[in-house]
Amino acid sequence: MRWREMGAAAALLAAGAAQAAEQQLAILDPVVVTATRFLERYDDKPVNVTVITAGDMQRSAAKTVPDLLAEQAGIHIHDFFGNNAATTTVDLRGFGISGTQNTLVLIDGRRAADLDLSGVQWSALPLAAIERIEIVRGGGAVLYGDGATAGVINIITRSPLAQPTGAGTRVRAGSYGMKELNASANHAGERIGFNFTASNFESDGYRANNSNRQSNALADFRVLTGSGEVALKLGTDHQGIRLPGARQVQPSTGVNQLLTDRRGAQTPLDWSQRNGNRMNLDWRHDTGLGEFNLGLGWRDKEQISYFDFGGFPDFRIADLDVWSFSPRFRATPALPGGRHTLVFGLDWQRWDYRLRRSNAVANIGRPFNTVDARQETLGFYAQDSLAVSERLTLTAGLRSERLAIDADDRFDAAAPGGAFGSGAPSGLQRESEKAYELGARYALAAGAALIARTGRSYRFANVDEIYETSALFTNQFQFLRPQTARHHELGLELRRSSAWLRAALFRMDVRDEIHLDAYTTGIGNTNLPPSRRHGLELEGRWEPLPALALSGSYSHIDARFREGVLPGGAFTATNVVIAGRTVPLVPRHKLNIGAAWAFSEASRLSLTATYVAKQYMDNDQGNTLGTQIPSYVVADLKLSHREGPWTLSAAINNLFDRKYYNYAVRSQFVADRYNAYPLPERNFGVSVAYAFR
């Protein structure tokens, strides 16, 4: 979609808004945190927000958070194994495999991703522990900083003070040996509340060598003070998963494991283990002049992995400690021009990272590489929301952030497996970046508004992206320039008691995009030439009857490199032209439809269907493989019934038994070879829950 076509679409949006103005739609009362970092209504802010409520989660047939997110406009997921979202990446507005680094995921306002490439631990977040999910598209760089390029997804857990006192348990079982047990308890007093949630998940997985064991525990303590609240949140999670690798396809040799051995394992010895703990303390206080919020956070993570590499094993243990300090203040001072709401604060974060590499579990006591990295960021931000009139609100914000990385690699050539290795010389990097946002929201009528926004965002490279090898395959720290992007967006929002509709046209121009260069020997990750993403997002919900809710979303994203050639190397293609080529792993079209029918007071039937268009494979920046990931349609069906304290449900996922995959990677060495990661065919699940009151 070009800008001329987008302009025509904008005219249609405005015409629709004018018609809506005559109908005098009724305003709902949505409340979010993410758009301002304070709890308040967003319906007078120039932001593109979707709120997934607890009711939405109950109606959906989704089993995991990424499945739920994939039903929303502008969001696409890449799932390697389909086993409880253990290795799933979430991409907002067309960044492909680097979507995880360009979509900032928060849990209760704090970063869920780290300075490595391990990604978000989605399976540590059972849906039963979540109160709502807030999605802010194309915004958040001023308030949250690094990595909020495409937007922010904030997962907010349940408050004990917002629930009745009681307890509950749920048992779930399904295909591929899946079984899960959840237990929760909640106490809500007048001023003190606490809850506890624990779960254990086990599955053999769809593929060979893909068993998954996941256990989680969460606790939340709240105390209401005379002028605010104190909240302490604790969490722990443990995961062990086997990694089956890919299925190989190479037409020139007649190899097609997707047909001959779809569920087999290419890497029958590989596995990974992850252990994490977290503690967050928040203090909210009304000072009389405004609201003050102080956030303190700590978490740790141990990531253990073993990769056989055909008899040349690599065993790693990565330890990470993260500290954060985030004070912020909101005030409504009497200033000229209208009603001002000022938000300002700072974010300090420190990561301490250590990686140990060896050739066997037994030899990790003497690793041949020990990488230590310390990363610290300090950001200051301020944002003003000005209500010029009852119809017009303007927003302006600015952020400045500094980055400091110090890294070293101690190499022991005499250690087992160290004879052919190397150590990277110590390195350091100091960077500074700025973000800004300008926005306007104009209310055409009650429940109808136009939104316009522009801004700038940035992203810093993480440790896994800079620890690479030279052309001679010696280890190096290759510090990269920060990635920057400029954003433009025009939107329309319509709301009434039984329906809502949101439409948005957007464009992002990205410079120095941080991404893997699979063609140039020894480079690893690099800063790519300029690229552009632009498109259209539509989403809506309608309740034509009290017992029937219909929903849908559509995304059109055109993501292309604007210029550039990748040099390549002796073992790969050379001079790979990427100018004008489509960014891999970005489908041009995605359509979701959903229906939830409460055919009795106690029973509900839910259906969700998703269409995803074809997409170029990872590493195919030149779009020359000649084969793409095929388009697919997947539908899920769920039936639930309540009987007193009991809730029973049954689900069929991939209802039409499609054989599909949504991630594949092209070989940079063999012209027609690629590896695909097939996802489960039709599968089933049943659950029984009991609530104690």
ZAMARGU-4260 file (C-alpha; in steps of 0.2 Angstrom, whole numbers, plus 5000, padded with zeros to 4 digits):
<rodrens>
0) 5000/5000/5000 | 5008/5016/4994 | 5005/5033/5002 | 4993/5039/4989 | 4982/5024/4993
5) 4984/5027/5011 | 4979/5045/5009 | 4963/5038/5000 | 4960/5026/5014 | 4962/5041/5027
10) 4949/5050/5017 | 4937/5036/5019 | 4941/5035/5038 | 4937/5053/5040 | 4920/5051/5030
15) 4916/5036/5042 | 4920/5047/5057 | 4909/5061/5050 | 4894/5048/5049 | 4898/5042/5066
20) 4897/5060/5073 | 4879/5061/5068 | 4875/5044/5077 | 4882/5051/5094 | 4890/5035/5099
25) 4892/5032/5118 | 4909/5032/5126 | 4915/5017/5136 | 4926/5019/5151 | 4943/5011/5147
30) 4957/5012/5159 | 4975/5008/5155 | 4992/5010/5163 | 5004/5008/5148 | 5000/5024/5139
35) 5005/5035/5153 | 5013/5024/5166 | 4999/5029/5178 | 4982/5021/5180 | 4970/5032/5171
40) 4957/5032/5156 | 4965/5033/5139 | 4950/5039/5129 | 4957/5057/5128 | 4975/5052/5123
45) 4982/5051/5106 | 4987/5033/5107 | 4983/5017/5098 | 4978/5005/5112 | 4970/4988/5113
50) 4965/4981/5130 | 4963/4962/5131 | 4952/4959/5147 | 4950/4944/5158 | 4933/4942/5149
55) 4941/4942/5132 | 4953/4928/5138 | 4939/4917/5144 | 4930/4919/5128 | 4946/4915/5117
60) 4951/4898/5112 | 4969/4903/5114 | 4980/4892/5126 | 4995/4904/5128 | 4998/4923/5129
65) 5006/4923/5111 | 4991/4914/5104 | 4980/4927/5112 | 4991/4941/5105 | 4991/4933/5088
70) 4972/4937/5087 | 4976/4956/5087 | 4979/4968/5073 | 4997/4970/5068 | 5004/4956/5078
75) 5011/4940/5070 | 5020/4926/5080 | 5033/4913/5075 | 5032/4897/5084 | 5046/4884/5082
80) 5038/4869/5091 | 5020/4873/5096 | 5024/4867/5114 | 5016/4879/5127 | 5024/4894/5118
85) 5041/4889/5125 | 5051/4896/5110 | 5038/4908/5102 | 5043/4926/5096 | 5030/4940/5095
90) 5032/4952/5081 | 5023/4969/5080 | 5022/4979/5064 | 5034/4969/5053 | 5051/4966/5060
95) 5052/4947/5057 | 5063/4937/5067 | 5070/4953/5076 | 5052/4957/5082 | 5056/4951/5100
100) 5070/4965/5101 | 5058/4978/5093 | 5043/4975/5103 | 5045/4980/5121 | 5036/4967/5132
105) 5032/4972/5150 | 5026/4962/5165 | 5017/4974/5177 | 5027/4988/5169 | 5044/4980/5169
110) 5054/4973/5155 | 5052/4954/5152 | 5066/4953/5139 | 5085/4953/5143 | 5101/4959/5136
115) 5103/4942/5127 | 5093/4934/5113 | 5084/4921/5124 | 5067/4930/5122 | 5052/4932/5134
120) 5048/4917/5144 | 5030/4916/5139 | 5026/4899/5147 | 5030/4907/5164 | 5014/4917/5162
125) 4998/4906/5164 | 4983/4915/5158 | 4974/4912/5174 | 4986/4924/5183 | 4983/4939/5171
130) 4971/4953/5174 | 4973/4961/5157 | 4985/4964/5142 | 4988/4982/5135 | 4995/4984/5118
135) 5001/5001/5113 | 5006/5001/5094 | 5019/5013/5088 | 5021/5022/5104 | 5030/5020/5121
140) 5048/5026/5116 | 5047/5041/5127 | 5040/5033/5142 | 5049/5016/5141 | 5065/5019/5130
145) 5076/5006/5122 | 5067/4993/5111 | 5050/5001/5110 | 5052/5003/5091 | 5035/4995/5086
150) 5026/4997/5102 | 5023/4991/5120 | 5014/4975/5126 | 5011/4976/5145 | 5005/4961/5154
155) 4996/4965/5170 | 4994/4952/5183 | 4979/4950/5195 | 4977/4961/5210 | 4972/4952/5226
160) 4961/4967/5231 | 4951/4966/5215 | 4946/4948/5218 | 4935/4940/5231 | 4943/4929/5244
165) 4943/4911/5239 | 4954/4898/5230 | 4953/4887/5215 | 4961/4873/5205 | 4961/4867/5187
170) 4967/4851/5179 | 4970/4851/5160 | 4975/4836/5149 | 4977/4834/5130 | 4986/4828/5115
175) 5004/4823/5115 | 5004/4818/5133 | 5000/4836/5139 | 4995/4838/5157 | 4994/4854/5168
180) 4989/4858/5186 | 4985/4875/5192 | 4981/4881/5209 | 4977/4898/5216 | 4972/4907/5232
185) 4966/4924/5236 | 4963/4935/5251 | 4955/4952/5250 | 4953/4962/5266 | 4948/4981/5268
190) 4967/4986/5267 | 4977/4971/5264 | 4976/4958/5251 | 4987/4944/5244 | 4986/4930/5231
195) 4996/4915/5226 | 4996/4905/5210 | 5006/4890/5205 | 5006/4879/5190 | 5015/4864/5183
200) 5015/4859/5164 | 5021/4843/5156 | 5020/4838/5138 | 5029/4826/5126 | 5027/4838/5112
205) 5022/4836/5094 | 5039/4832/5088 | 5052/4819/5093 | 5064/4825/5107 | 5053/4839/5111
210) 5047/4836/5129 | 5043/4851/5140 | 5042/4853/5159 | 5037/4870/5166 | 5033/4875/5183
215) 5029/4893/5190 | 5024/4901/5206 | 5018/4919/5208 | 5014/4929/5224 | 5006/4946/5226
220) 5005/4956/5242 | 4995/4973/5243 | 4993/4985/5257 | 4982/5001/5255 | 4989/5016/5264
225) 4979/5032/5268 | 4985/5040/5251 | 4991/5026/5240 | 4997/5008/5239 | 5012/4997/5242
230) 5013/4981/5231 | 5026/4967/5233 | 5026/4954/5219 | 5037/4938/5219 | 5039/4925/5205
235) 5049/4910/5201 | 5049/4899/5185 | 5058/4883/5180 | 5058/4875/5162 | 5067/4860/5154
240) 5064/4857/5136 | 5071/4846/5123 | 5075/4854/5106 | 5071/4843/5090 | 5079/4855/5077
245) 5071/4858/5060 | 5065/4847/5045 | 5076/4849/5030 | 5070/4852/5012 | 5082/4852/4997
250) 5073/4849/4980 | 5089/4847/4970 | 5093/4831/4980 | 5075/4825/4983 | 5075/4828/5002
255) 5059/4834/5010 | 5057/4829/5028 | 5041/4839/5029 | 5033/4825/5019 | 5044/4809/5024
260) 5047/4812/5043 | 5037/4828/5048 | 5038/4824/5067 | 5056/4818/5067 | 5071/4826/5076
265) 5086/4833/5067 | 5095/4836/5084 | 5090/4822/5096 | 5103/4826/5109 | 5100/4845/5111
270) 5091/4852/5126 | 5089/4868/5136 | 5085/4873/5154 | 5080/4889/5161 | 5077/4895/5180
275) 5072/4912/5185 | 5066/4922/5200 | 5060/4940/5202 | 5054/4952/5215 | 5046/4969/5212
280) 5041/4982/5225 | 5030/4997/5220 | 5025/5012/5231 | 5011/5023/5225 | 5008/5039/5235
285) 4997/5054/5232 | 5007/5069/5238 | 4993/5082/5237 | 5003/5090/5222 | 5002/5075/5212
290) 5005/5056/5212 | 5022/5048/5215 | 5026/5031/5210 | 5042/5022/5215 | 5047/5005/5207
295) 5061/4994/5213 | 5065/4977/5204 | 5076/4963/5204 | 5077/4946/5194 | 5089/4933/5190
300) 5090/4920/5176 | 5100/4904/5173 | 5100/4898/5155 | 5108/4881/5152 | 5109/4873/5135
305) 5118/4859/5126 | 5120/4858/5107 | 5128/4842/5100 | 5133/4850/5083 | 5136/4833/5075
310) 5149/4828/5087 | 5156/4845/5091 | 5147/4848/5107 | 5144/4866/5114 | 5138/4867/5133
315) 5134/4884/5140 | 5128/4891/5156 | 5123/4910/5156 | 5119/4919/5172 | 5110/4935/5173
320) 5105/4947/5187 | 5095/4963/5183 | 5091/4978/5194 | 5080/4992/5191 | 5075/5008/5199
325) 5060/5019/5192 | 5053/5034/5201 | 5040/5044/5192 | 5028/5058/5196 | 5012/5064/5188
330) 5004/5082/5191 | 4991/5093/5184 | 4998/5110/5187 | 4988/5126/5183 | 4997/5132/5167
335) 4991/5142/5152 | 4983/5134/5137 | 4971/5122/5145 | 4972/5107/5157 | 4990/5100/5158
340) 4995/5083/5164 | 5013/5081/5167 | 5022/5065/5168 | 5041/5064/5171 | 5053/5052/5179
345) 5069/5041/5176 | 5073/5023/5173 | 5089/5015/5179 | 5093/4997/5174 | 5109/4986/5177
350) 5112/4969/5169 | 5126/4958/5176 | 5129/4944/5163 | 5141/4929/5164 | 5143/4916/5150
355) 5153/4900/5152 | 5156/4888/5137 | 5163/4871/5137 | 5162/4855/5127 | 5153/4844/5140
360) 5143/4845/5156 | 5157/4837/5166 | 5169/4850/5160 | 5160/4866/5164 | 5170/4868/5180
365) 5184/4873/5168 | 5176/4883/5153 | 5186/4888/5138 | 5177/4904/5137 | 5170/4915/5151
370) 5162/4930/5145 | 5157/4944/5158 | 5147/4959/5152 | 5140/4973/5162 | 5127/4984/5154
375) 5119/5000/5162 | 5106/5012/5155 | 5100/5028/5163 | 5085/5037/5155 | 5076/5053/5159
380) 5059/5057/5151 | 5045/5070/5152 | 5028/5071/5144 | 5014/5084/5144 | 4996/5080/5139
385) 4986/5096/5136 | 4967/5096/5135 | 4965/5112/5124 | 4946/5110/5124 | 4934/5096/5127
390) 4937/5090/5109 | 4956/5092/5107 | 4970/5085/5117 | 4989/5087/5112 | 5003/5077/5119
395) 5022/5080/5118 | 5036/5070/5126 | 5055/5068/5126 | 5067/5055/5132 | 5086/5055/5134
400) 5095/5039/5138 | 5113/5034/5140 | 5120/5016/5138 | 5137/5009/5145 | 5143/4992/5141
405) 5159/4984/5147 | 5163/4966/5141 | 5178/4954/5142 | 5181/4936/5137 | 5193/4925/5147
410) 5200/4911/5136 | 5208/4895/5142 | 5216/4886/5128 | 5221/4871/5140 | 5203/4868/5145
415) 5194/4853/5138 | 5188/4858/5120 | 5198/4874/5120 | 5212/4869/5108 | 5203/4877/5093
420) 5195/4892/5101 | 5199/4910/5105 | 5195/4924/5116 | 5188/4941/5112 | 5198/4956/5117
425) 5190/4967/5130 | 5179/4981/5124 | 5167/4995/5130 | 5154/5005/5122 | 5146/5022/5127
430) 5130/5028/5118 | 5117/5041/5120 | 5100/5042/5111 | 5084/5052/5111 | 5066/5048/5108
435) 5051/5060/5105 | 5033/5059/5102 | 5020/5072/5097 | 5002/5067/5096 | 4984/5075/5094
440) 4967/5068/5097 | 4951/5076/5091 | 4934/5070/5097 | 4922/5072/5082 | 4908/5067/5093
445) 4904/5056/5109 | 4914/5040/5105 | 4922/5045/5089 | 4939/5052/5087 | 4953/5055/5075
450) 4971/5052/5081 | 4988/5058/5073 | 5005/5054/5080 | 5023/5056/5075 | 5039/5051/5084
455) 5056/5044/5085 | 5062/5028/5094 | 5079/5019/5096 | 5086/5002/5101 | 5103/4997/5107
460) 5111/4980/5103 | 5112/4967/5116 | 5126/4956/5122 | 5122/4941/5111 | 5121/4952/5096
465) 5139/4959/5098 | 5148/4943/5103 | 5153/4937/5086 | 5168/4931/5076 | 5179/4939/5063
470) 5182/4933/5045 | 5195/4921/5053 | 5182/4914/5065 | 5191/4922/5080 | 5179/4929/5094
475) 5176/4947/5094 | 5165/4960/5103 | 5158/4969/5088 | 5149/4985/5095 | 5135/4991/5083
480) 5127/5008/5081 | 5110/5011/5089 | 5095/5008/5078 | 5083/5022/5076 | 5066/5024/5068
485) 5054/5038/5064 | 5035/5035/5065 | 5020/5042/5058 | 5002/5037/5061 | 4984/5042/5058
490) 4970/5033/5066 | 4951/5033/5069 | 4942/5026/5084 | 4923/5023/5086 | 4915/5017/5102
495) 4897/5013/5107 | 4889/5002/5120 | 4888/4987/5109 | 4903/4989/5097 | 4919/4997/5094
500) 4931/5000/5079 | 4949/5005/5077 | 4958/5009/5061 | 4976/5015/5059 | 4988/5019/5045
505) 5006/5019/5049 | 5024/5021/5042 | 5040/5018/5050 | 5057/5022/5043 | 5071/5013/5051
510) 5090/5016/5050 | 5104/5005/5056 | 5093/4991/5059 | 5101/4978/5070 | 5100/4961/5062
515) 5109/4945/5058 | 5119/4946/5041 | 5119/4928/5036 | 5129/4930/5021 | 5145/4940/5026
520) 5158/4928/5034 | 5162/4932/5052 | 5151/4947/5053 | 5137/4940/5063 | 5125/4954/5067
525) 5126/4971/5058 | 5118/4987/5055 | 5107/4985/5039 | 5104/4998/5026 | 5088/5009/5028
530) 5071/5000/5028 | 5053/5005/5028 | 5037/4998/5035 | 5020/5005/5031 | 5002/4998/5032
535) 4984/4997/5038 | 4977/4990/5054 | 4959/4987/5057 | 4951/4979/5072 | 4933/4979/5080
540) 4921/4970/5091 | 4902/4969/5089 | 4888/4962/5100 | 4873/4960/5089 | 4864/4950/5103
545) 4867/4950/5122 | 4873/4932/5120 | 4884/4934/5104 | 4900/4943/5103 | 4909/4945/5086
550) 4927/4951/5084 | 4939/4953/5070 | 4956/4961/5064 | 4965/4964/5048 | 4983/4969/5045
555) 4992/4974/5029 | 5010/4977/5031 | 5023/4981/5018 | 5040/4980/5025 | 5055/4983/5013
560) 5073/4987/5012 | 5075/5004/5004 | 5093/5002/4998 | 5109/4991/5000 | 5119/4976/4995
565) 5126/4962/5007 | 5144/4958/5002 | 5143/4939/5006 | 5158/4929/5007 | 5168/4914/5001
570) 5156/4901/5007 | 5140/4910/5003 | 5131/4920/4989 | 5140/4937/4985 | 5133/4954/4982
575) 5116/4950/4988 | 5105/4965/4982 | 5092/4969/4996 | 5086/4986/4989 | 5067/4985/4986
580) 5066/4967/4993 | 5053/4962/5006 | 5059/4959/5024 | 5059/4941/5028 | 5045/4933/5040
585) 5033/4947/5037 | 5017/4942/5029 | 5008/4955/5019 | 4991/4951/5025 | 4984/4943/5041
590) 4965/4941/5045 | 4957/4935/5061 | 4939/4932/5065 | 4931/4927/5081 | 4914/4922/5088
595) 4908/4918/5106 | 4890/4912/5108 | 4883/4910/5126 | 4869/4898/5120 | 4864/4896/5139
600) 4867/4905/5155 | 4881/4893/5159 | 4888/4887/5142 | 4898/4896/5129 | 4905/4891/5112
605) 4920/4900/5105 | 4928/4900/5088 | 4944/4909/5082 | 4951/4908/5064 | 4967/4915/5058
610) 4973/4918/5040 | 4991/4922/5037 | 4998/4926/5020 | 5014/4919/5013 | 5031/4926/5019
615) 5049/4925/5014 | 5060/4914/5024 | 5073/4920/5037 | 5090/4923/5029 | 5081/4926/5012
620) 5084/4945/5012 | 5087/4945/4993 | 5070/4936/4990 | 5079/4924/4978 | 5076/4907/4986
625) 5061/4904/4975 | 5051/4896/4989 | 5041/4905/5003 | 5032/4900/5019 | 5015/4895/5012
630) 5000/4904/5018 | 4989/4895/5030 | 4972/4895/5039 | 4971/4889/5057 | 4955/4888/5067
635) 4952/4884/5086 | 4936/4879/5094 | 4932/4879/5113 | 4916/4874/5123 | 4915/4878/5141
640) 4901/4875/5154 | 4899/4881/5172 | 4890/4871/5185 | 4890/4878/5202 | 4908/4880/5207
645) 4914/4868/5193 | 4919/4874/5175 | 4922/4861/5162 | 4929/4865/5145 | 4935/4856/5129
650) 4945/4863/5115 | 4950/4858/5097 | 4965/4867/5090 | 4969/4867/5072 | 4951/4861/5069
655) 4954/4858/5050 | 4970/4848/5053 | 4981/4859/5043 | 5000/4854/5040 | 5008/4871/5042
660) 5023/4880/5049 | 5026/4899/5052 | 5045/4899/5053 | 5058/4893/5041 | 5076/4898/5038
665) 5086/4898/5021 | 5103/4890/5020 | 5117/4902/5016 | 5128/4889/5009 | 5116/4878/4998
670) 5106/4887/4985 | 5089/4878/4987 | 5090/4871/5005 | 5080/4877/5019 | 5075/4871/5036
675) 5056/4872/5042 | 5049/4870/5059 | 5032/4861/5057 | 5018/4864/5070 | 5005/4852/5077
680) 4991/4846/5067 | 4973/4844/5075 | 4975/4842/5093 | 4963/4841/5108 | 4962/4847/5126
685) 4950/4846/5141 | 4950/4855/5158 | 4941/4854/5174 | 4941/4869/5186 | 4934/4870/5204
690) 4932/4887/5213 | 4931/4887/5232 | 4922/4902/5240
</rodrens>
